[in-house]
C-alpha cells in the first residue's frame, strides 16, 4: 500500500489495476476495485473496520478495474453513463463465473471459494452515472469526476484537489506497456492535455508507480509513436494480418515491459493494437477524404 496524498492510498502490487482510496472525514471513497476476489474482500474488511465505504468510482470498463466491484455489494458504484451501458459485456469478456473459478484453481486458489459465493452478486455495475462531470463532496473532500475518453470510451479521471492527486485509470501507464487495444488515440492525446491542466502534484496511473505530470509527455509520445508506425503500413496498403507478418518494432514504439501478471497477453496485445489502430487510421482517412 502506497500513500500518495495526505489521505490517499493506492496498491500497485496486486494482480490487475491500481485500486485506490481516499480516507475522508466521512468514510472512504474508492477508485476502482481489487481484481482478485481475495484481495477485494480483505480490503473491504480492513476498511469497514475503521469507517464505512461511501462510494466506489470506476475509471473504465476493463475487467481488472471492475470485476472486484461485486465484493463491495452495499457500496454505491459511480461510473460514466457509457460504462454503465457496457458493464456486463466487459465483465463477461473476462469469462463466465465458472470459467473464472476454473482459472483461479491454477492462478489464485485462495479466491476460488469466493467466485459465485452466495453473499455476493455476480456483478455490481454503476448506479450513479454522469455524462461529462460529476462532483461528490464527502466529508472534507471534493471528488471531481471527469469524463476523459481515450484508452476507453467511458474513461474517467478522479481529481481530488485537497489531496493534490488525480486517479486516471489507464490513460496513464507508468513505465509499463500501454494498452492501445481499443483506444481512440487522438482522444487519448486530448485527455493527456486535460490531465496536464489539472492542479495536481501526483498522478495515480492505472498501472505502474504513481508519477508526476512530467511523465505525460512520454505517455503521449508512446501513443503518437504507435499511430505513426501503423499509419506507414496503412499508407502502403497492408492489412492488419500482413502487418503482423512484418518484423514489428514493438519496443521502438513503447519501450516498457508489460505490467502486473499480464505477460501471457504480450503478443496478443500487439495484435490487438495493430487491428485497432489500423481500423481507426483508415476510418479517419476516409472521413477526411469524404
Ligand atoms: Zn484498461
Boltz pocket constraint, residues with backbone or C-beta under 6 A from the ligand:
constraints:
  - pocket:
      binder: B
      contacts: [[A, 60], [A, 62], [A, 151], [A, 170], [A, 179], [A, 206]]
      max_distance: 6.0
